[in-house]
Amino acid sequence: MATRDSLQSQLEHLQTKYVGTGHADTTKYEWAVNQHRDSYASFIGHYHLLSYFSIAENAPVGRVRYRLLEKMIDPCGAPPPTEEEEAAAAAEREAAELRDAAAQLAAQASMYVAATAGIPALPPQHVPKVPPGKTS
């Protein structure tokens, strides 16, 4: 049992010491970023790989090294939105839909008022009374 605890503590030590080893909460994006950065660092650190890439791309070694260093900044593009950002975006979309619906209702109401403005309303004494029990 002591061996298992020892291995677990060693693993935790490695995970805190080195970023690329990951942990239980590592996302797919973080894992891909670490893998790409490790690969680019290896390409830059091994001159024979760097020269191979420069020959394949028909570019000087320095330019290939510079391009790989630039790729290390953001190797996998922008990170995916977090749950909080997605919730905020959904709330903003819902608010925009409600604003649009309110604007449509206001436009319909103003059209109705404009359409009925020319028709005078009948005064209450001129409304024909229907006797009870008789329909139109």
C-alpha positions as semicolon CSV with decimal commas, in nm:
position;residue;x (nm);y (nm);z (nm)
1;M;0,000;0,000;0,000
2;A;0,289;0,233;0,067
3;T;0,411;0,181;-0,290
4;R;0,078;0,296;-0,433
5;D;0,079;0,609;-0,216
6;S;0,439;0,675;-0,313
7;L;0,361;0,643;-0,685
8;Q;0,059;0,868;-0,650
9;S;0,261;1,138;-0,473
10;Q;0,536;1,113;-0,737
11;L;0,277;1,150;-1,013
12;E;0,125;1,454;-0,844
13;H;0,473;1,603;-0,806
14;L;0,544;1,555;-1,177
15;Q;0,208;1,705;-1,273
16;T;0,272;2,015;-1,068
17;K;0,632;2,049;-1,186
18;Y;0,576;2,000;-1,561
19;V;0,286;2,162;-1,742
20;G;0,262;1,909;-2,025
21;T;0,198;1,605;-1,806
22;G;-0,166;1,703;-1,758
23;H;-0,404;1,624;-1,476
24;A;-0,760;1,501;-1,426
25;D;-0,913;1,832;-1,537
26;T;-0,704;1,880;-1,852
27;T;-0,929;1,965;-2,145
28;K;-0,887;1,832;-2,497
29;Y;-0,777;2,177;-2,613
30;E;-0,508;2,209;-2,342
31;W;-0,380;1,860;-2,424
32;A;-0,355;1,944;-2,796
33;V;-0,176;2,275;-2,722
34;N;0,080;2,097;-2,501
35;Q;0,137;1,828;-2,764
36;H;0,187;2,083;-3,045
37;R;0,423;2,297;-2,838
38;D;0,628;1,993;-2,739
39;S;0,652;1,889;-3,104
40;Y;0,759;2,237;-3,219
41;A;1,017;2,258;-2,940
42;S;1,157;1,922;-3,046
43;F;1,174;2,030;-3,411
44;I;1,360;2,346;-3,315
45;G;1,592;2,165;-3,074
46;H;1,701;1,894;-3,320
47;Y;1,893;2,061;-3,599
48;H;1,858;1,767;-3,840
49;L;1,476;1,792;-3,823
50;L;1,495;2,168;-3,869
51;S;1,719;2,130;-4,174
52;Y;1,488;1,860;-4,313
53;F;1,192;2,101;-4,287
54;S;1,394;2,382;-4,444
55;I;1,486;2,162;-4,742
56;A;1,125;2,043;-4,780
57;E;0,993;2,401;-4,767
58;N;1,283;2,542;-4,972
59;A;1,337;2,807;-4,705
60;P;1,637;2,907;-4,492
61;V;1,679;2,731;-4,157
62;G;1,641;3,059;-3,967
63;R;1,307;3,134;-4,133
64;V;1,175;2,785;-4,055
65;R;1,290;2,821;-3,693
66;Y;1,118;3,161;-3,667
67;R;0,796;3,021;-3,817
68;L;0,794;2,733;-3,569
69;L;0,854;2,973;-3,281
70;E;0,558;3,183;-3,397
71;K;0,340;2,873;-3,414
72;M;0,427;2,793;-3,052
73;I;0,245;3,108;-2,937
74;D;-0,100;2,983;-3,038
75;P;-0,061;2,639;-3,197
76;C;-0,427;2,532;-3,203
77;G;-0,608;2,858;-3,261
78;A;-0,835;3,037;-3,018
79;P;-0,951;2,836;-2,717
80;P;-1,311;2,715;-2,717
81;P;-1,558;2,923;-2,516
82;T;-1,606;2,830;-2,151
83;E;-1,943;2,740;-2,003
84;E;-1,978;3,088;-1,852
85;E;-1,910;3,252;-2,190
86;E;-2,161;3,021;-2,360
87;A;-2,425;3,101;-2,095
88;A;-2,363;3,474;-2,136
89;A;-2,388;3,444;-2,515
90;A;-2,714;3,246;-2,485
91;A;-2,859;3,509;-2,251
92;E;-2,760;3,785;-2,492
93;R;-2,922;3,599;-2,784
94;E;-3,242;3,554;-2,581
95;A;-3,247;3,922;-2,487
96;A;-3,198;4,018;-2,852
97;E;-3,487;3,792;-2,955
98;L;-3,710;3,952;-2,691
99;R;-3,612;4,301;-2,811
100;D;-3,693;4,202;-3,170
101;A;-4,030;4,056;-3,067
102;A;-4,114;4,372;-2,870
103;A;-4,018;4,588;-3,169
104;Q;-4,240;4,379;-3,399
105;L;-4,534;4,407;-3,160
106;A;-4,485;4,783;-3,134
107;A;-4,478;4,810;-3,514
108;Q;-4,795;4,602;-3,546
109;A;-4,968;4,810;-3,279
110;S;-4,874;5,136;-3,451
111;M;-5,000;4,997;-3,785
112;Y;-5,329;4,897;-3,620
113;V;-5,372;5,239;-3,463
114;A;-5,296;5,408;-3,795
115;A;-5,541;5,183;-3,980
116;T;-5,823;5,237;-3,734
117;A;-5,764;5,609;-3,677
118;G;-5,992;5,711;-3,964
119;I;-6,292;5,508;-3,843
120;P;-6,495;5,690;-3,578
121;A;-6,603;5,481;-3,285
122;L;-6,978;5,446;-3,237
123;P;-7,111;5,613;-2,928
124;P;-7,267;5,373;-2,675
125;Q;-7,628;5,490;-2,745
126;H;-7,603;5,395;-3,114
127;V;-7,499;5,040;-3,051
128;P;-7,792;4,820;-3,142
129;K;-7,915;4,617;-2,851
130;V;-7,987;4,255;-2,907
131;P;-8,268;4,115;-2,697
132;P;-8,161;3,834;-2,461
133;G;-8,197;3,486;-2,608
134;K;-8,181;3,616;-2,964
135;T;-7,858;3,605;-3,160
136;S;-7,800;3,844;-3,446
